Amino acid sequence: MQVQGKIALITGAAHRVGKAIALKLAQHGAHIGLNYHHSAEAAQATQAELRALGVEVLLLPADVSDAVAVENMVAQAMSHFGQIDILVNNAASFQRALFLNMSLSQWDEVLGLNLRGPFICAKAVAPHMLKLTEGTIINLTDLSGVVPTRGRVAHSVAKAGLISLTEALAIELRPTIRVNGIAPGPVLAPTQASEAVKARKAERTLLKRWGEADHVAQTVLFLVENDYITGEIIRVDGGELLAWRDI
């Protein structure tokens, strides 16, 4: 798929990795439906950056775990743009809680944003994509969906489910819609992470360094443009998963 002139709906795109994805696609001529939930100020700033690239940008506030809100968001995007060619399910939650300390509400919240949200968004967008000659959905998964980690039970289960959902949708929506996933490793440190923590994390990769949000954005662009890839999960992790196996 050629990106120029296409319409991309990106969830959680106000900042961090979502913003990098929006910028990358906009730099290649895509118009952007920019979803956010609580980050209105950051979304407006990102909108200004994107518009400076000469593309249309529509702000779409919505909780992606809310089916009604997503239906309204997609309807608004369709009314404004007339079509949606690309869906990037990026919005995510990174709550930590040990299993024995986890409340049911925490479980529901994490699975709601990380698994229910991508399902709802894909279900809302797919009927519109199927009327086109092609469409693509890209889900942002996580290495914890392959190898669960302590204190991230809900997150690991949600991301494992998202990997399975990615493959299942590739089968269900063929041949018109391609569905793929990206599993980032250490590409963007949490704002509260100390230098010591970041150094330890880098040491746990084969490349011994952090990546950047743009590495994920480059992979999104690749998956959009390469029209013979579907049902794949691409790790952008500096070899972190293999490094775990090498311990």
PASEBA-1860 file (N, C-alpha, C; in nm, 3 decimals):
! residues 247
1> MQVQGKIA> 0.084/-0.120/0.000/0.000/0.000/0.000/0.088/0.125/0.000 ~ 0.062/0.213/-0.093/0.130/0.342/-0.093/0.068/0.432/0.014 ~ 0.150/0.494/0.096/0.102/0.570/0.211/0.045/0.705/0.169 ~ 0.101/0.764/0.065/0.060/0.897/0.020/-0.093/0.904/0.001 ~ -0.156/0.998/0.071/-0.299/1.021/0.055/-0.389/0.926/0.131 ~ -0.332/0.825/0.198/-0.414/0.731/0.273/-0.455/0.790/0.408 ~ -0.556/0.728/0.469/-0.609/0.772/0.599/-0.568/0.672/0.705 ~ -0.497/0.719/0.807/-0.450/0.632/0.915/-0.515/0.673/1.047
9> LITGAAHR> -0.582/0.579/1.111/-0.636/0.600/1.245/-0.541/0.534/1.344 ~ -0.486/0.614/1.435/-0.386/0.566/1.529/-0.436/0.590/1.670 ~ -0.447/0.485/1.750/-0.494/0.502/1.887/-0.376/0.535/1.978 ~ -0.403/0.614/2.081/-0.297/0.653/2.174/-0.185/0.727/2.107 ~ -0.220/0.821/2.016/-0.119/0.883/1.931/-0.076/1.021/1.977 ~ -0.112/1.061/2.096/-0.078/1.197/2.141/0.069/1.213/2.173 ~ 0.134/1.106/2.219/0.274/1.117/2.260/0.344/0.982/2.248 ~ 0.471/0.979/2.282/0.554/0.861/2.286/0.549/0.783/2.154
17> VGKAIALK> 0.538/0.651/2.158/0.546/0.571/2.037/0.434/0.604/1.939 ~ 0.314/0.625/1.990/0.202/0.659/1.903/0.227/0.785/1.824 ~ 0.285/0.884/1.887/0.319/1.009/1.818/0.424/0.983/1.710 ~ 0.526/0.903/1.740/0.630/0.872/1.642/0.571/0.804/1.519 ~ 0.473/0.715/1.541/0.407/0.647/1.430/0.329/0.747/1.346 ~ 0.256/0.835/1.412/0.179/0.937/1.340/0.270/1.026/1.258 ~ 0.382/1.067/1.315/0.476/1.153/1.243/0.534/1.081/1.121 ~ 0.569/0.954/1.139/0.628/0.878/1.029/0.531/0.865/0.912
25> LAQHGAHI> 0.407/0.830/0.942/0.308/0.814/0.835/0.275/0.950/0.771 ~ 0.268/1.054/0.853/0.241/1.188/0.799/0.354/1.236/0.709 ~ 0.477/1.204/0.747/0.593/1.242/0.664/0.586/1.179/0.526 ~ 0.514/1.067/0.516/0.499/0.999/0.388/0.362/1.028/0.324 ~ 0.294/1.129/0.376/0.174/1.179/0.311/0.042/1.126/0.358 ~ 0.038/1.050/0.468/-0.089/0.999/0.519/-0.160/1.107/0.601 ~ -0.292/1.112/0.590/-0.373/1.196/0.676/-0.405/1.117/0.803 ~ -0.414/1.185/0.915/-0.413/1.116/1.044/-0.541/1.141/1.125
33> GLNYHHSA> -0.602/1.032/1.168/-0.704/1.036/1.273/-0.632/1.007/1.404 ~ -0.618/1.109/1.488/-0.534/1.100/1.607/-0.622/1.077/1.730 ~ -0.621/0.953/1.777/-0.698/0.920/1.897/-0.617/0.945/2.024 ~ -0.687/0.991/2.127/-0.627/1.004/2.259/-0.741/0.991/2.360 ~ -0.705/0.974/2.486/-0.807/0.964/2.590/-0.795/1.082/2.687 ~ -0.690/1.081/2.768/-0.674/1.187/2.868/-0.577/1.296/2.826 ~ -0.499/1.275/2.721/-0.386/1.363/2.689/-0.425/1.471/2.586 ~ -0.522/1.553/2.622/-0.573/1.653/2.526/-0.466/1.754/2.487
41> EAAQATQA> -0.391/1.804/2.584/-0.290/1.906/2.555/-0.181/1.849/2.464 ~ -0.134/1.728/2.496/-0.032/1.665/2.413/-0.087/1.636/2.273 ~ -0.213/1.597/2.264/-0.274/1.568/2.135/-0.279/1.694/2.047 ~ -0.312/1.806/2.108/-0.318/1.931/2.032/-0.180/1.972/1.982 ~ -0.079/1.950/2.064/0.058/1.983/2.023/0.103/1.892/1.909 ~ 0.069/1.763/1.919/0.104/1.669/1.811/0.028/1.703/1.684 ~ -0.097/1.742/1.698/-0.176/1.783/1.582/-0.107/1.897/1.506 ~ -0.055/1.995/1.582/0.013/2.108/1.518/0.138/2.062/1.444
49> ELRALGVE> 0.214/1.970/1.503/0.334/1.917/1.437/0.298/1.844/1.308 ~ 0.193/1.768/1.312/0.152/1.691/1.195/0.101/1.782/1.084 ~ 0.023/1.881/1.121/-0.030/1.973/1.021/0.082/2.051/0.953 ~ 0.190/2.074/1.025/0.304/2.144/0.966/0.366/2.062/0.852 ~ 0.336/1.933/0.848/0.386/1.846/0.742/0.294/1.849/0.620 ~ 0.184/1.924/0.629/0.095/1.940/0.514/-0.014/1.837/0.501 ~ -0.047/1.767/0.612/-0.152/1.666/0.606/-0.270/1.709/0.694 ~ -0.385/1.647/0.669/-0.502/1.670/0.753/-0.490/1.588/0.881
57> VLLLPADV> -0.533/1.647/0.992/-0.529/1.577/1.120/-0.660/1.600/1.194 ~ -0.726/1.493/1.230/-0.852/1.500/1.305/-0.830/1.443/1.444 ~ -0.855/1.524/1.546/-0.844/1.476/1.684/-0.968/1.394/1.718 ~ -0.945/1.277/1.778/-1.053/1.183/1.806/-1.044/1.134/1.951 ~ -1.095/1.212/2.046/-1.091/1.169/2.185/-1.186/1.052/2.209 ~ -1.134/0.945/2.269/-1.219/0.828/2.298/-1.142/0.730/2.384 ~ -1.216/0.663/2.473/-1.163/0.549/2.548/-1.183/0.427/2.459 ~ -1.074/0.367/2.410/-1.087/0.260/2.312/-1.143/0.130/2.371
65> SDAVAVEN> -1.154/0.122/2.503/-1.216/0.004/2.564/-1.367/0.018/2.571 ~ -1.421/0.133/2.530/-1.564/0.163/2.533/-1.619/0.147/2.390 ~ -1.702/0.046/2.369/-1.749/0.015/2.235/-1.828/0.130/2.173 ~ -1.911/0.196/2.251/-1.991/0.308/2.199/-1.901/0.423/2.159 ~ -1.801/0.452/2.245/-1.707/0.561/2.214/-1.629/0.532/2.086 ~ -1.591/0.407/2.066/-1.516/0.370/1.945/-1.604/0.381/1.822 ~ -1.729/0.335/1.831/-1.820/0.348/1.718/-1.837/0.494/1.679 ~ -1.850/0.581/1.779/-1.864/0.724/1.751/-1.735/0.780/1.690
73> MVAQAMSH> -1.620/0.735/1.740/-1.492/0.781/1.688/-1.476/0.742/1.541 ~ -1.505/0.618/1.509/-1.492/0.571/1.371/-1.592/0.642/1.280 ~ -1.714/0.663/1.330/-1.813/0.736/1.251/-1.767/0.878/1.222 ~ -1.707/0.941/1.321/-1.655/1.077/1.302/-1.542/1.078/1.199 ~ -1.452/0.979/1.208/-1.341/0.970/1.111/-1.394/0.945/0.971 ~ -1.494/0.859/0.958/-1.551/0.829/0.826/-1.623/0.951/0.770 ~ -1.691/1.024/0.854/-1.761/1.143/0.809/-1.663/1.248/0.758 ~ -1.549/1.259/0.826/-1.450/1.361/0.790/-1.366/1.320/0.670
81> FGQIDILV> -1.315/1.196/0.672/-1.221/1.152/0.569/-1.285/1.071/0.455 ~ -1.396/1.005/0.486/-1.462/0.922/0.385/-1.413/0.779/0.379 ~ -1.300/0.748/0.441/-1.247/0.612/0.444/-1.139/0.603/0.552 ~ -1.107/0.480/0.589/-0.994/0.451/0.678/-0.916/0.338/0.614 ~ -0.791/0.363/0.579/-0.708/0.264/0.511/-0.617/0.188/0.607 ~ -0.577/0.256/0.715/-0.478/0.202/0.808/-0.530/0.219/0.951 ~ -0.526/0.114/1.028/-0.557/0.121/1.171/-0.435/0.073/1.248 ~ -0.386/0.156/1.338/-0.276/0.117/1.426/-0.328/0.116/1.569
89> NNAASFQR> -0.339/-0.002/1.627/-0.383/-0.017/1.765/-0.262/-0.005/1.857 ~ -0.238/0.118/1.902/-0.119/0.147/1.982/-0.152/0.173/2.129 ~ -0.271/0.222/2.159/-0.307/0.257/2.297/-0.285/0.138/2.390 ~ -0.222/0.162/2.505/-0.189/0.051/2.595/-0.176/0.100/2.738 ~ -0.183/0.005/2.829/-0.163/0.030/2.972/-0.049/-0.056/3.021 ~ 0.032/-0.003/3.112/0.149/-0.077/3.161/0.146/-0.092/3.314 ~ 0.028/-0.113/3.369/0.017/-0.128/3.514/0.092/-0.253/3.562 ~ 0.156/-0.240/3.676/0.223/-0.354/3.739/0.149/-0.394/3.866
97> ALFLNMSL> 0.131/-0.523/3.885/0.070/-0.573/4.008/0.096/-0.723/4.017 ~ 0.144/-0.767/4.132/0.161/-0.911/4.154/0.024/-0.978/4.156 ~ 0.018/-1.101/4.111/-0.109/-1.172/4.098/-0.190/-1.170/4.228 ~ -0.126/-1.200/4.340/-0.198/-1.209/4.467/-0.246/-1.073/4.517 ~ -0.188/-0.966/4.464/-0.229/-0.831/4.505/-0.323/-0.765/4.404 ~ -0.346/-0.830/4.293/-0.423/-0.768/4.185/-0.573/-0.773/4.212 ~ -0.636/-0.660/4.193/-0.782/-0.655/4.208/-0.847/-0.689/4.074 ~ -0.973/-0.727/4.080/-1.046/-0.758/3.958/-1.059/-0.633/3.870
105> SQWDEVLG> -1.072/-0.518/3.933/-1.084/-0.395/3.854/-0.954/-0.365/3.778 ~ -0.838/-0.394/3.840/-0.711/-0.377/3.770/-0.701/-0.471/3.650 ~ -0.739/-0.596/3.674/-0.740/-0.695/3.567/-0.826/-0.648/3.450 ~ -0.947/-0.604/3.482/-1.041/-0.560/3.378/-0.988/-0.437/3.304 ~ -0.926/-0.346/3.377/-0.875/-0.224/3.314/-0.762/-0.255/3.216 ~ -0.669/-0.340/3.257/-0.555/-0.373/3.172/-0.599/-0.451/3.049 ~ -0.683/-0.552/3.067/-0.731/-0.627/2.951/-0.824/-0.542/2.865 ~ -0.895/-0.450/2.927/-0.984/-0.363/2.851/-0.911/-0.278/2.751
113> LNLRGPFI> -0.800/-0.218/2.794/-0.726/-0.128/2.705/-0.637/-0.206/2.609 ~ -0.573/-0.312/2.657/-0.472/-0.382/2.577/-0.526/-0.490/2.485 ~ -0.644/-0.544/2.513/-0.699/-0.652/2.430/-0.840/-0.621/2.380 ~ -0.928/-0.584/2.470/-1.065/-0.548/2.430/-1.062/-0.429/2.333 ~ -0.977/-0.328/2.362/-0.970/-0.209/2.278/-0.934/-0.239/2.134 ~ -0.823/-0.311/2.108/-0.790/-0.347/1.970/-0.899/-0.427/1.900 ~ -0.966/-0.518/1.974/-1.076/-0.595/1.916/-1.189/-0.502/1.874 ~ -1.228/-0.411/1.963/-1.338/-0.319/1.933/-1.303/-0.230/1.815
121> CAKAVAPH> -1.181/-0.176/1.815/-1.139/-0.086/1.707/-1.136/-0.159/1.573 ~ -1.081/-0.281/1.572/-1.075/-0.357/1.447/-1.215/-0.391/1.398 ~ -1.304/-0.426/1.490/-1.441/-0.462/1.451/-1.516/-0.342/1.396 ~ -1.487/-0.222/1.448/-1.553/-0.101/1.400/-1.500/-0.056/1.265 ~ -1.371/-0.076/1.242/-1.306/-0.026/1.120/-1.316/-0.125/1.005 ~ -1.309/-0.255/1.033/-1.300/-0.357/0.928/-1.410/-0.348/0.823 ~ -1.537/-0.329/0.861/-1.641/-0.323/0.757/-1.617/-0.212/0.656 ~ -1.561/-0.101/0.700/-1.531/0.010/0.609/-1.411/-0.025/0.520
129> MLKLTEGT> -1.311/-0.090/0.578/-1.193/-0.131/0.500/-1.230/-0.233/0.393 ~ -1.322/-0.321/0.424/-1.358/-0.428/0.331/-1.425/-0.374/0.204 ~ -1.471/-0.250/0.210/-1.530/-0.187/0.092/-1.422/-0.129/0.001 ~ -1.299/-0.124/0.050/-1.187/-0.073/-0.028/-1.116/-0.189/-0.099 ~ -1.017/-0.159/-0.181/-0.940/-0.265/-0.247/-0.838/-0.326/-0.153 ~ -0.799/-0.252/-0.047/-0.703/-0.303/0.050/-0.711/-0.222/0.178 ~ -0.665/-0.283/0.286/-0.657/-0.215/0.416/-0.555/-0.287/0.501 ~ -0.509/-0.221/0.605/-0.412/-0.287/0.693/-0.434/-0.247/0.837
137> IINLTDLS> -0.422/-0.345/0.925/-0.434/-0.324/1.070/-0.302/-0.368/1.133 ~ -0.248/-0.284/1.218/-0.122/-0.315/1.286/-0.144/-0.302/1.436 ~ -0.118/-0.409/1.509/-0.135/-0.411/1.654/0.000/-0.403/1.724 ~ 0.011/-0.316/1.822/0.133/-0.307/1.902/0.122/-0.405/2.018 ~ 0.202/-0.512/2.011/0.200/-0.615/2.114/0.315/-0.589/2.210 ~ 0.375/-0.694/2.262/0.481/-0.676/2.363/0.553/-0.809/2.381 ~ 0.678/-0.803/2.421/0.753/-0.926/2.447/0.693/-1.005/2.563 ~ 0.625/-0.937/2.655/0.564/-1.008/2.767/0.448/-1.096/2.721
145> GVVPTRGR> 0.400/-1.074/2.599/0.299/-1.162/2.542/0.358/-1.294/2.496 ~ 0.490/-1.300/2.485/0.561/-1.422/2.447/0.622/-1.488/2.569 ~ 0.684/-1.406/2.654/0.746/-1.454/2.778/0.691/-1.371/2.894 ~ 0.598/-1.424/2.973/0.541/-1.347/3.085/0.648/-1.305/3.183 ~ 0.628/-1.188/3.245/0.723/-1.137/3.342/0.654/-1.110/3.475 ~ 0.729/-1.118/3.581/0.677/-1.102/3.716/0.615/-0.964/3.734 ~ 0.500/-0.961/3.795/0.434/-0.834/3.824/0.354/-0.779/3.708 ~ 0.345/-0.854/3.598/0.271/-0.805/3.481/0.179/-0.915/3.428
153> VAHSVAKA> 0.108/-0.980/3.521/0.021/-1.092/3.483/-0.084/-1.047/3.382 ~ -0.158/-0.944/3.416/-0.266/-0.898/3.328/-0.211/-0.849/3.194 ~ -0.102/-0.775/3.200/-0.042/-0.722/3.078/0.007/-0.835/2.988 ~ 0.072/-0.936/3.048/0.123/-1.049/2.971/0.010/-1.126/2.905 ~ -0.097/-1.149/2.979/-0.212/-1.222/2.924/-0.277/-1.142/2.812 ~ -0.293/-1.011/2.833/-0.355/-0.926/2.731/-0.273/-0.925/2.602 ~ -0.142/-0.912/2.615/-0.057/-0.905/2.496/-0.046/-1.041/2.426 ~ -0.050/-1.148/2.504/-0.055/-1.281/2.441/-0.184/-1.296/2.363
161> GLISLTEA> -0.293/-1.248/2.421/-0.421/-1.250/2.350/-0.418/-1.165/2.225 ~ -0.348/-1.051/2.231/-0.340/-0.962/2.115/-0.260/-1.026/2.002 ~ -0.157/-1.102/2.037/-0.081/-1.175/1.935/-0.173/-1.275/1.866 ~ -0.251/-1.348/1.944/-0.344/-1.446/1.887/-0.452/-1.376/1.805 ~ -0.501/-1.263/1.855/-0.602/-1.187/1.781/-0.548/-1.141/1.646 ~ -0.424/-1.098/1.645/-0.360/-1.054/1.521/-0.361/-1.165/1.417 ~ -0.322/-1.284/1.458/-0.317/-1.396/1.365/-0.458/-1.438/1.322 ~ -0.552/-1.437/1.418/-0.690/-1.477/1.387/-0.754/-1.380/1.288
169> LAIELRPT> -0.730/-1.250/1.307/-0.789/-1.152/1.216/-0.726/-1.158/1.078 ~ -0.598/-1.193/1.072/-0.534/-1.210/0.941/-0.606/-1.318/0.861 ~ -0.650/-1.423/0.930/-0.725/-1.531/0.865/-0.866/-1.484/0.831 ~ -0.933/-1.422/0.927/-1.073/-1.382/0.910/-1.092/-1.275/0.802 ~ -0.999/-1.183/0.791/-1.019/-1.065/0.706/-0.948/-1.075/0.572 ~ -0.887/-1.189/0.543/-0.821/-1.209/0.415/-0.923/-1.206/0.302 ~ -0.886/-1.173/0.180/-0.754/-1.124/0.139/-0.744/-0.972/0.136 ~ -0.854/-0.904/0.167/-0.855/-0.758/0.152/-0.773/-0.687/0.257
177> IRVNGIAP> -0.784/-0.732/0.384/-0.718/-0.662/0.495/-0.603/-0.747/0.547 ~ -0.486/-0.686/0.550/-0.370/-0.751/0.611/-0.361/-0.709/0.757 ~ -0.329/-0.804/0.844/-0.321/-0.777/0.987/-0.187/-0.827/1.039 ~ -0.111/-0.738/1.100/0.020/-0.773/1.154/0.040/-0.710/1.291 ~ 0.145/-0.751/1.359/0.176/-0.697/1.490/0.323/-0.659/1.502 ~ 0.351/-0.571/1.595/0.489/-0.532/1.627/0.507/-0.547/1.777 ~ 0.613/-0.614/1.817/0.645/-0.633/1.959/0.770/-0.553/1.993 ~ 0.754/-0.430/2.044/0.872/-0.349/2.077/0.940/-0.400/2.203
185> GPVLAPTQ> 1.071/-0.381/2.206/1.148/-0.402/2.328/1.176/-0.266/2.390 ~ 1.296/-0.245/2.443/1.328/-0.117/2.509/1.356/-0.006/2.408 ~ 1.250/0.058/2.361/1.265/0.164/2.262/1.239/0.303/2.319 ~ 1.175/0.309/2.434/1.144/0.439/2.494/1.131/0.420/2.644 ~ 1.225/0.473/2.719/1.228/0.451/2.863/1.114/0.524/2.933 ~ 1.056/0.466/3.039/0.960/0.539/3.120/1.023/0.667/3.175 ~ 0.945/0.771/3.188/0.999/0.900/3.231/1.064/0.893/3.368 ~ 1.016/0.801/3.453/1.069/0.792/3.589/1.189/0.700/3.602
193> ASEAVKAR> 1.231/0.635/3.493/1.341/0.539/3.499/1.474/0.608/3.525 ~ 1.550/0.553/3.620/1.682/0.609/3.652/1.783/0.565/3.546 ~ 1.898/0.630/3.546/2.004/0.593/3.451/2.053/0.452/3.477 ~ 2.055/0.411/3.604/2.099/0.276/3.638/2.003/0.172/3.583 ~ 1.875/0.200/3.597/1.773/0.107/3.544/1.783/0.098/3.393 ~ 1.800/0.211/3.326/1.811/0.211/3.180/1.936/0.136/3.134 ~ 2.045/0.150/3.210/2.168/0.079/3.175/2.150/-0.072/3.188 ~ 2.081/-0.116/3.294/2.057/-0.259/3.312/1.970/-0.314/3.200
201> KAERTLLK> 1.870/-0.236/3.161/1.780/-0.279/3.055/1.856/-0.292/2.923 ~ 1.942/-0.196/2.893/2.021/-0.201/2.770/2.111/-0.324/2.769 ~ 2.168/-0.358/2.884/2.260/-0.470/2.895/2.189/-0.603/2.867 ~ 2.057/-0.605/2.884/1.979/-0.727/2.864/1.938/-0.747/2.718 ~ 1.989/-0.664/2.628/1.964/-0.683/2.485/2.092/-0.733/2.418 ~ 2.077/-0.794/2.302/2.196/-0.838/2.228/2.276/-0.720/2.177 ~ 2.209/-0.609/2.148/2.277/-0.492/2.093/2.332/-0.399/2.201 ~ 2.299/-0.427/2.328/2.353/-0.353/2.443/2.318/-0.204/2.438
209> RWGEADHV> 2.202/-0.173/2.387/2.160/-0.032/2.382/2.009/-0.023/2.366 ~ 1.958/0.095/2.398/1.817/0.124/2.378/1.790/0.157/2.233 ~ 1.670/0.127/2.190/1.624/0.173/2.060/1.551/0.306/2.076 ~ 1.481/0.343/1.972/1.405/0.469/1.972/1.263/0.441/1.922 ~ 1.173/0.531/1.958/1.035/0.516/1.912/1.029/0.512/1.760 ~ 1.121/0.581/1.695/1.121/0.584/1.549/1.151/0.446/1.489 ~ 1.221/0.359/1.562/1.244/0.225/1.512/1.111/0.149/1.497 ~ 1.020/0.172/1.590/0.886/0.112/1.579/0.811/0.176/1.463
217> AQTVLFLV> 0.819/0.308/1.454/0.749/0.380/1.346/0.798/0.334/1.209 ~ 0.928/0.311/1.196/0.983/0.261/1.069/0.922/0.125/1.033 ~ 0.900/0.043/1.135/0.844/-0.090/1.112/0.697/-0.081/1.073 ~ 0.625/0.012/1.133/0.486/0.036/1.091/0.482/0.073/0.943 ~ 0.568/0.166/0.904/0.573/0.209/0.764/0.603/0.089/0.672 ~ 0.699/0.007/0.712/0.736/-0.111/0.634/0.616/-0.205/0.617 ~ 0.542/-0.229/0.725/0.429/-0.321/0.719/0.314/-0.264/0.637 ~ 0.299/-0.133/0.638/0.196/-0.071/0.554/0.232/-0.087/0.407
225> ENDYITGE> 0.357/-0.063/0.375/0.399/-0.059/0.235/0.419/-0.198/0.173 ~ 0.458/-0.296/0.254/0.483/-0.431/0.201/0.352/-0.508/0.198 ~ 0.295/-0.528/0.080/0.161/-0.584/0.069/0.159/-0.736/0.059 ~ 0.270/-0.802/0.095/0.271/-0.947/0.095/0.308/-1.003/0.233 ~ 0.280/-0.925/0.336/0.302/-0.971/0.473/0.171/-0.960/0.549 ~ 0.128/-1.070/0.607/0.010/-1.068/0.693/0.022/-1.180/0.796 ~ -0.036/-1.158/0.914/-0.032/-1.257/1.021/0.101/-1.269/1.091 ~ 0.188/-1.169/1.074/0.321/-1.174/1.133/0.332/-1.083/1.256
233> IIRVDGGE> 0.420/-1.123/1.347/0.459/-1.039/1.461/0.608/-1.010/1.446 ~ 0.643/-0.884/1.430/0.783/-0.845/1.414/0.835/-0.788/1.545 ~ 0.942/-0.846/1.596/1.004/-0.794/1.719/1.099/-0.680/1.684 ~ 1.084/-0.569/1.755/1.176/-0.456/1.741/1.234/-0.435/1.880 ~ 1.328/-0.523/1.916/1.369/-0.533/2.056/1.519/-0.537/2.077 ~ 1.598/-0.510/1.973/1.743/-0.516/1.989/1.794/-0.652/2.031 ~ 1.713/-0.756/2.005/1.753/-0.891/2.044/1.725/-0.923/2.190 ~ 1.635/-0.847/2.254/1.610/-0.870/2.397/1.554/-1.009/2.424
241> LLAWRDI> 1.460/-1.054/2.341/1.400/-1.184/2.367/1.504/-1.296/2.358 ~ 1.591/-1.290/2.260/1.696/-1.391/2.248/1.797/-1.380/2.362 ~ 1.821/-1.260/2.408/1.913/-1.240/2.520/1.858/-1.306/2.646 ~ 1.726/-1.299/2.665/1.666/-1.366/2.781/1.695/-1.515/2.775 ~ 1.688/-1.573/2.655/1.709/-1.718/2.640/1.855/-1.756/2.658 ~ 1.943/-1.656/2.649/2.085/-1.682/2.656/2.139/-1.672/2.798 ~ 2.052/-1.640/2.894/2.096/-1.623/3.034/2.136/-1.757/3.093
END
